């Protein structure tokens, strides 16, 4: 387990997240299965004639034009989806002004894993740094969900670097059936747009970016020594230098723009969660019809 977190406190956190997630998920109307993520949860069933009350968005316009009367596509819901959670435990995630990015990522991952298995879906895990350090195949059941989260808590990263290219390649070579892949990271890493593009062609991919507000701007506190958590490189800087702080802000904006553009270019939905905020609202935006929607905290 990463040395910067208290294991006992984290176990309490996971139990708390489990209870909160259970309350939000089971708070839905009885008998209604709401997919955790959009898209992957339905499969085509048949084409039939339109009847009043059908959603017009389901109309098959090609068949309608051929026969001269409206036809709609009908879908049935899949009850056993497969989700793989890719959590980045590189060195930069030890940082956090209120709580660490690692803690926030752990809470997000735990919430989604518990929500998935409560719908009898399968969940798998990849723990990554600059390579895949742990791969656990997807299974269903609460015991498996607890196992996944405890693997994250107890894992001590062998590397402090960050690179998702090996993880994308690993998923492409290991998973034969289509799955939903959720990437959880700050995405401070080498460009992986090529591998991400290939991954999104075969699987449904989502990204949750965890950041901290203090990363965006340096405070004016005089001379300080900074250390890169991933490379170990140290540097002495003068934060009272207005020009330096301005250059830093510009570099942050440029990096954030590149990350946003990477996901836009590969057509992968991405939401940002700050360590000072609640994760629920960004996840609702990202996943659309999810088990938490309509349930008040």
CORGI-V596681 format. One line per field, one symbol per residue. ss: DSSP state (2 for helix, 1 for strand, 0 for the rest). phi: phi as a letter, one per 40 degrees, with the letter a starting at -180 (. if undefined). psi: psi as a letter, one per 40 degrees, with the letter a starting at -180 (. if undefined). A space follows every 50 residues. Layout:
# CORGI-V596681
ss = ???
phi = ???
psi = ???
This chain:
# CORGI-V596681
ss = 00000022222222222222222222000000000000000111111110 00000222102222222000111111100001111111002222000000 22222222222222222200011111110001111111100222222222 22220000000000222222222200000111111000000022222222 22011111111022200000001111100000011111000222222222 22222222222222200011111100002222222220000000000
phi = .dccbcccccccccccccccccccccccccgbcbccbcgccbbcbabbcc bdhcccccccccccccbgbcbbcbbbcccbcbbbbbbcbccccccicbbc cdcccccccccccccccccgccbbabcbbcaccabbdcabhcdcccdccc cccccbdcbccbacccccccccccccccbcbbcbacgcacdbcccccccc cbbcbbbbcbbbdcccacccbgcbbbbcccbgcbacbbcccdccccccdc cccccccccccdccccgbcbbbbcccbccccccccccgcbcccgbcc
psi = iheeihdddddddddddddddddddeeihhehhhidiiceeiihdihiih iheiheeehhddddddeeihiihhiihhegihhhhhhhfideeeihddii dddddddddddddddddeefiihiihhibeihdhhhihiiiddddddddd dddehhheieihheddddddddddhdihihhhhhiefgiihfddddddde deihhihhhhihdedehhigeahihihhddeehihhiheehddddddddd dddddddddddddddefhhhihhieeihedddddddebgieehehi.
